Amino acid sequence: MTQLKAVIFDVDGTLAETERDGHRVAFNLAFSDAGLDWNWDEELYGKLLAVTGGKERIRYFLSEFNQGFQCDGDLGQFIASLHAEKTKHYVTLLESNAIALRPGVVRLINEIRERGLRLAIATTTTPANVTALVTNTLGAEALNWFDCIAAGDIVPAKKPAPDIFDYCLEQIGFNADECLVFEDSANGVLSSCGANIPTVVTLNNYTKDDDFSGAVTVLDHLGEADLACTVISGKKISGSFVTVDDLKQLHAQ
């Protein structure tokens, strides 16, 4: 039987609830700075999450929800500039400790390291966003805990394409069946399962109605000793919070 050797984490919605209180807020601040009257409320943003990637999300908004917008100049450059300003606001939010990691994340990452498993990140968010989140929640030294941080435009096709996970596997030097992924969305599961990596889901309010077909198990969060997690569907865990032993059992399924 193939042994579990590495755990790969998605970022947004998985490590932290960054979408509603982080990215959405930062987008709106960037829109205001640019003199735009756009406002992405929680309901609209939930619809925009059908598309991964910030620049791609702006383009989707314009094509589906704001078709009357006329851009003075090159649309691609306008979107890239707008997204760059959004990233600055997002990093500022993280630096102000406005966004915390989800329940059980710190505990499980520490246990993964203690048990000698490898760590990696595979996400569609920009490298700057990942660096800011990890640094401001786990500490600057934590960037060295991850053998690979695959982020942003490092591959041409973003989730649900499997490219980011294929790239991550190549960088860490493990086969798909030696790894386990944590994701939070249907697009993420399509991506990780497309790369043939067993996947565990910790859903959130934006993704609670997603189709997680293919996932090994679906949980509300990872749990703490004083905060039990709930298995929504799929394989059970042994206790009230996820441990490395649980990961090994789930991987063996």
C-alpha angles and dihedrals in degrees: 000000000000112000125227109252107162140027119209121201130202112215118211111068091357107064092023141000090255101145105069100032099027120028095028092051092046092051091053092049090051091049090052092049089053092052093248122145092215118130123183105203121191094267095049092044090055088059092046090055087075083086122059123219126048099246090044089050092055091050090049090051091053095047097045109023108022107032094152094066114117117201120212102221133351111356094207092054091046092053092046091051092047091049092049090056090047090054091054091053091047092052089049090053090052092048089055089055091242092142125055130193117262122262113289097010098110092041094050096043090053091049092048089055093045091052093053099249120140126245132215140165128222116181144143093226119101122273090243090058092051093048092050094048096047094043095048096044107031101019133258092278090061091075086075092056091075119076089203134016104193106186146153122347096353087116124036098230118056129203131332081045111083094228098107092053093044088053092047092051090051091051097048093041098231132123121245092252091056092060141066126206132211114209137162107199143055091245090052093051092048088052098047094041088047085061088048094243118144108247137207119197128212101186128203137196093280094050103033092108096045123120107252097181109156097031117124092222139348121219134177090230140328096269136221133232089264097033115057120210123221127227105226096185141339130033120006127235125228099245143004097291135036118264134178089258087057090050090053091050093047090047091052091057 
